[in-house]
């Protein structure tokens, strides 16, 4: 049963909270999009997390309430500080490298007014990422696709576009500040919300535009060290089911098949018949992921979709390796603890 959340029929006061390190032009565009919103937030709170580029001064120019840390401590700490300063009953967390649509805030308000039992919601990236290079288009569109095909009954929170009732946020203690990098602090908060009986909904129509420009090194560093490894640790330590977002059965099967195909390709150097097996496995990968590739074909054309396939399979390789490593280290720590 959900904890009581009071009455939702009255007009909500919405506090937009933005953590920023060195936001640059993307941060300015984020603030400008809020200014253009059809439903203005009741307050905008910016927490500058050890910025060195004057992001806090940009926030002042836009009339935001500003708190500045001298050194970086991570978005979890920054968001908690913003929440402590907020006067609104709805806390709407937005990343500094996204822009909101004109109807984003009014849609957030409507969702909470419609459902008195809704404690938190998350949105989605839109299908028009800001950075034009292939990797940014691929990754941000893939993120959009994942949210659009996922269940509306969510088990995680999302700091880039996530809103939560202040009373629910305070009841579970906010973000875990032990995460000092942009990591899985939002997912962990979602897990605690669900354990406490609160409802989280994925509202697919509430969308923001991601402006981040991904390059191979920055993408792999973020996805492996800031996402996959800590998420594996979180899942294992809390016994969470792997059935949400990009942890569904199709993705897990794809990881197995990708490694099987790679093993057969290498083994074919000794036994050429294995190359035929590898081709059959790769055809299977294409079939079970056809919805993904059809999506990219529809959005960006056949050549773009073809470029996506190797990156998508590479994603299965490094994601699977990261989870296997996380599982091994977790079990080793358990064994060491029992041995002591």
N, C-alpha and C positions, 0 to 999 in steps of 0.2 A: 504494500500500500504506500502511495506517495505521501511524504510529509506535507502538512498543510502549508499552502503558499499564499493564503489570504485572498483578497478580491482582486480580479484582474480587469474589471469593466471600466474603471476610471482611467483617465489619461496617464500614461507612464512618463516618468522623468528618465531620460536616457543619457547616461554618461558615456561618452566615447573615450576609451583609454588606449593610448598609443605608446608603446615602449620604442625608443629609438637610440641607436648607437651613433653611427655616422650616416645619416639618412640621405644626404646629397639631394639631387634634383628629384628623385623619386619621392622623398619625404615631402617636399614642397608640393608636388602634384597630389599626394595623398591629402594634405590639408586643403588644397584648393578644391578637390572633389567634395570634401565635407561642406565647404562653403557653398557649393552649387547644389547641395542636397535639397530635395523638395520638402523634406521634413528636417528642420535643423535640430541637431542634438541640443540638449539642454545645457551641456557643458562638454568641452573637449579638454582632456587632461593628457599632457605629454610628460613622460618621465624620460629624461635624457640620461642614458646609462653610460657615463664616462665618455661622452662625445668629445671629439677634438676638431670638428668641422663647423661648430657654431649651430648645430641643429636646434639647440634650445633657444637660440635667438630667433631663428626662423619661426619656431612655435609661438614665441612672444608676438611676432609680427602679425600672426593670424589670430591673436586674441585668446590663445589657449592658456589654461592654467599649467604652470610648468614647475616641475621639481627636477633638480639636476644632481646626479651623483658624480663625485670626482673621479671615480674609477668604475670600470665595467663590472657588474655582478650578475648579469644575465637577465633575460626577459621575465623570468619568474619573479624575481625580486622587484623588477620595475613595474610589472603589472600589479603586484600586491600593493606597492606603494601608491599607484594610481587609484586602486580600489579603495584604499584607506582615505584618500582625499575626496572621493566621489560622493556626491549628494543624491545621485539618481537611484531609483529602485531597480533599474535595468543597467547592468554594466556591459557595454558593447566593446569587446576587445578587437582592435584592428592593428595589423602590422604596418610598419612605416613604409613598406614597399608595395602597398596596394592602393588602388583608388576605389571608392565606393560608387555605385550607380546612383542616379538621382532618386530612385525609389528604394534603395537598400534600407535606410533607417525606418521609413514608414512601413516597410514590409516586416522588419524586426518587431516594431511596436504592434502591428496587427496580429502577428503570430502569438505573442504573449497575451494580448487581449482576448483572442479567440479561445485560448485553452488555459484555464485557471491552474491546471495541474502541470503545465509545462515549466520546468525549472531552467532549462538551458536549450539553446539551439546553435547549430553550426550551419554555415552556408557553403558556398562552392566558389572556386575560381570560374570566371567566365571563359568563353571559347575564343577570346581575342587577346592573347597575352601581349604584354607591352613590348618585350624585347623581340627583334625580328629574326635573330639567328636560329638555325635549325634546332639546336639543343634546347633552347629556351621554349620555342614553340612546342616541341615534342613533350618536354617534361611538364609544362604547365597545362597543355591540352590533355595529357594523360591523367593529371590530377583532376581536371574537370570531368573527364570521362568516368573516373573511379567514383567520384561523388554522385554523378548523375545516374549510375546504374546500381548504387548501393541501397540498402534498406533505409527507410526514413526513421526507423527505430535505431538510434545510434547508441553506441556504448563508449564513445570517446568524445572529447572536447577538441576544439581547434582554435588556436590563438590568433590566426590570421584573420578570421571572420567568425567570431563566436560571441554570443550574448548569453548572459546568465542573470537571473534575479539576484540582487545583492544579498538577500537573506539566505539563499541557498549557498552562495559563494562563501559567505561568512560562516555558515553552519559547518561546512566541511574543511574550513581552514585555509581556503585560497590555494594558490600554487605552491608547490614544494620548492623552496629556495635552494635546496641542495643541488638542483640542476643549474649550473652556472653558465651553460651555453644554450643557444637555441636548440632545444633537444626534444624530449618527449614529455616535458612538464605539462603540456596541455592534455595529452593522452592520459597521463597519470591522474590529473584532476578529474577527467571524465570517468575513469574507473571508480574513483572515490564517490563521485556523485551517484553513480549507479548502485554502488554497494549501500549507500545511505537511503536508497529508495526513490531518488529523484529521476525525473523523466528528461531525456535529452532527445531532441529531434533534429534530423538532417533536413533542412528546408532547401530543396534544390533550386528554387527560384530566387533565393537570396544570394546574389553573386557579387564578387569583387574582381577587379582586374589585377593580376600579378605583374609587376613591372621588372622583376629581377631578371638579370641577364646571367644565364647559366653557362659556364664553360666546363670542359671535361673534369679538370682537377677540382674545381669548387663543387661540382655536382657529386662526384664520388666521395669527396671528404664529408659533405653534408649527409649523404644518404647512408654511408657506411658507419662513420664515427658518431654522428649526431642523431641518427635515426635508427638504423637497423640494429646496431649493437645494444644501445640502451633500451630499445623497444623489446628486444629478445629478453634482456634481463628483467624487464618489467613484467612481461607475460609469464615467464617462468617463476619469478618470485611471488607473483600474486595468483598463479594458477588460472590466468585468463584464457578463455576459449579463443581459438584462432579462426574466427568466422566473420570478421568485419573488415570493410574496406578492402585493402589490397592483401588480406590474409585469407581470402576465401579458398574453396577447394580447387578451383581452376588454377589459381596462382600456385598453390602448393604442388599440384600435379605437374604444372609446367616446370617448376624447379627440378623435380625428379627427372622429367623427360629431357630437359636441357643438359643435365649432367650425364644422362644415359647417352644422348647423342654425341656429346663431347668425348666420352669414353670410347664409343664405337669408332669415332673418327680417328682417335689416336691408335686404338687397337687394330684398325684397318691397315696400319703400316706393317703389321705382322700377319694378319689374316684379312685379305681384301674383301671377303664376304661381309665383314662388319660395316664396310662403307654403305652397302645396300641397306643394312639395318639402320644405320645412321640416317639415311635419306628417308626411310619409312617413319622414323621417329620425328624427324623435322616436319614431314607432312602432317603428322599427328599434331604437332605443336601449332602449325598453321590452322588446322581445323578447330582445335579447342579454343584458340584465341581469335577466331575469325571476327567476332563482334568488335574487338579492339581495332583490328586492321581495317574493317569496313568503316568504322568511325573515322579513322584518320584519312581514309580514301575520300569519304564524303566531305570532310572539313578542308583537306588540303590537297587532294588529288592523288593519283596513283604513284607518282614518283616519290612524293613525300611518304606515302604509306610503305613503300619498299625500303626507304631509308630507315623507317621506324623499326622494322623487323630485327635487324642485328642489335640495335640498342635495347630493344625489348628483351631479347634473349640474354644479352649481357646483364641486364637488370636482374633476371632470374639467377644468373650465375653468382653475381656478387651479393645479392640479397640472401641467397641460399647459403653461401659461404659464411656470411656474417652471422646468420642465425645458428649455423652449426658451431661456429667458434664460440658464440655466446652460450650455447647449450653446454659445450665442453667445459668452458671455464666455470659456469654455474655449478655443474656437477662436481667439478674438481674442488671447488670451495666447500660444497656440502660434504664431500668425502673428507676433506682436511679438517673440517669442524668436528665431524664424528670421530675422527682419529685422535683429535686432541682431547 
